[in-house]
């Protein structure tokens, strides 16, 4: 049966959590009536009551995610990642791309600053002891937008990071990529892609 094949690794299952799983006492310590999202969800909660984080997922294989190539224009970034299957089973993997403001961050007028924000993801099939490329095209300024106190999406000038991961802390993922969005011209990325090409 499919269940037996999955348990013994003959049929390789994959998937990522679409939510955060907390310890049972989380609801006792967080004001559930507060709908501001502060101190909750993967974007704003950084406490120690997380059992399984948003985007987490295990596999019967082991992976290494590395930056293969980057390029940038005045309005977008393209990022290509090399996903290497270090195991002995053909399997799929889901690569997630997050943005995160680097703290301390300039004044946002009271807008909450997320710890990270999912902006894209892609599923890729990787054969055993091989690698595959995953490309995120046209990562635009809107990917870095925050929601201001009036509920409007805005891109604030400042320092950000792009984070690529497969959601498994036991695997090897690349260091965050620094991005600077200019003070006067929001459609300019100051980005040195040569430092990150492997």
PyMOL commands that set and color helices and strands:
alter all, ss='L'
color gray80, all
select helices_A, chain A and resi 2-7+26-29+41-44+141-144+193-196
alter helices_A, ss='H'
color red, helices_A
select strands_A, chain A and resi 21-22+50-52+63-72+76-85+91-101+117-126+131-140+146-147+153-154+158-165+177-181+189-190
alter strands_A, ss='S'
color yellow, strands_A
deselect
rebuild
show_as cartoon
